[in-house]
Amino acid sequence: MRIDIEYLKELLGIILDHDKPDFNIGLDKINPLWNDDDKLNKLVFHLEILNDQGLIKSTNGSSSLGFRRASDGSVMVGVIPLRLTADGHQFASDLSKPGVLEKLKTSFQDSGPTETVKLVFALGKKAIDRKLAELSE
């Protein structure tokens, strides 16, 4: 499965718009993203990528995100509290900056997870630098 950067942006937007510091996948706006097996696999994949990159973690001290795979490949869900890390907030913010998503989709669509995170941070920084340059003129 490939990383779907638009899906990540949508998911992170839902998380950022939540009115509490932590979230869980049972939230009304996240629940439709996993209400069947294909959608659940996509959500688990993307949350695990975010976790691998240090962008989300459990708030209950567990190293788990609440998912467990059975021997038949099915996924069992335990709804536990999660949170974006500081880097996760920065990633979400940078991904929302003008031009970042479009550049990822056109020039870097085959990037791996680590590359994607680095690119989002770099492109976000460039967007901020451009905005600062405009403001200082």
C-alpha positions in Angstrom: 0.0 0.0 0.0 1.3 3.5 -0.8 1.0 6.5 1.4 -2.0 8.6 0.4 -0.9 12.1 1.3 -4.3 13.6 0.7 -5.8 11.0 3.1 -3.2 11.9 5.7 -4.0 15.6 5.3 -7.7 14.9 5.8 -7.0 12.7 8.9 -4.6 15.3 10.4 -7.1 18.1 9.8 -9.8 16.2 11.7 -7.4 15.6 14.5 -6.3 19.2 14.7 -9.9 20.4 14.6 -10.7 18.2 17.6 -11.3 20.3 20.8 -9.2 18.1 23.1 -5.4 17.4 23.3 -5.9 13.7 22.5 -8.2 11.9 20.1 -9.3 8.4 19.3 -10.5 6.7 16.2 -14.0 6.5 17.6 -14.5 10.2 17.0 -17.6 10.9 14.8 -15.4 12.4 12.1 -12.8 9.7 12.1 -15.2 6.7 12.4 -16.3 6.9 8.7 -12.7 6.5 7.7 -12.7 2.9 9.1 -16.2 1.6 9.0 -15.4 -1.4 6.7 -12.3 -3.7 6.4 -10.7 -1.9 3.5 -11.1 1.5 5.2 -9.8 0.0 8.5 -6.7 -1.3 6.8 -6.0 2.1 5.2 -6.4 3.9 8.5 -4.3 1.4 10.4 -1.6 1.6 7.7 -1.5 5.4 7.9 -1.6 5.7 11.7 1.2 3.1 11.9 3.3 5.2 9.4 2.6 8.3 11.6 3.7 6.4 14.7 6.8 5.0 13.0 7.8 8.5 12.1 7.2 9.8 15.7 4.3 11.9 14.7 1.6 10.3 16.9 1.7 8.2 20.1 -0.5 6.7 22.7 -1.4 8.9 25.7 -1.9 6.0 28.0 1.8 5.0 28.1 1.3 2.1 25.8 3.5 1.6 22.7 0.4 0.3 20.9 -2.0 2.3 18.9 -4.8 0.0 19.9 -4.7 -2.3 16.8 -3.9 -6.0 16.9 -3.6 -8.2 13.8 -5.1 -11.7 13.9 -3.4 -14.7 12.1 -6.0 -14.4 9.3 -4.9 -10.8 8.6 -8.0 -9.2 10.2 -7.5 -6.3 12.5 -8.9 -6.0 16.0 -9.5 -2.5 17.2 -9.1 -1.2 20.7 -10.1 2.5 20.8 -7.4 4.1 22.9 -6.4 7.8 23.4 -3.7 9.0 21.0 -2.1 12.4 20.4 0.0 14.2 17.9 3.5 14.8 19.0 5.2 18.3 18.6 6.6 17.0 15.3 3.2 15.7 14.4 1.7 19.1 14.8 4.5 20.6 12.7 4.0 18.0 10.0 0.2 18.7 9.9 0.8 22.5 9.8 3.5 22.2 7.1 1.3 19.9 5.0 -1.5 22.6 5.1 0.8 25.3 3.8 0.1 26.5 0.2 1.7 24.4 -2.5 3.1 21.7 -0.2 0.4 19.0 -1.0 0.6 19.8 -4.7 4.4 19.6 -4.8 4.3 16.2 -3.1 1.6 14.9 -5.5 3.4 16.0 -8.6 7.2 15.8 -7.9 7.5 13.4 -5.0 4.6 11.0 -5.4 6.9 7.9 -4.9 8.6 9.0 -1.8 8.8 6.7 1.2 7.6 7.6 4.7 10.9 9.1 6.0 11.4 11.0 2.8 7.8 12.3 2.8 8.1 13.6 6.4 11.4 15.4 5.5 9.9 16.8 2.3 6.9 18.1 4.1 9.1 19.8 6.7 11.4 21.3 4.0 8.5 22.5 1.8 6.7 23.9 4.8 9.9 25.8 5.8 10.2 27.2 2.2 6.6 28.4 2.3 7.2 30.2 5.6 10.5 31.7 4.3 8.6 33.0 1.2 5.9 34.5 3.4 8.4 36.1 5.6 10.2 37.6 2.6 6.9 39.0 1.3 6.2 40.6 4.7 9.6 42.1 5.0 9.5 43.8 1.6 
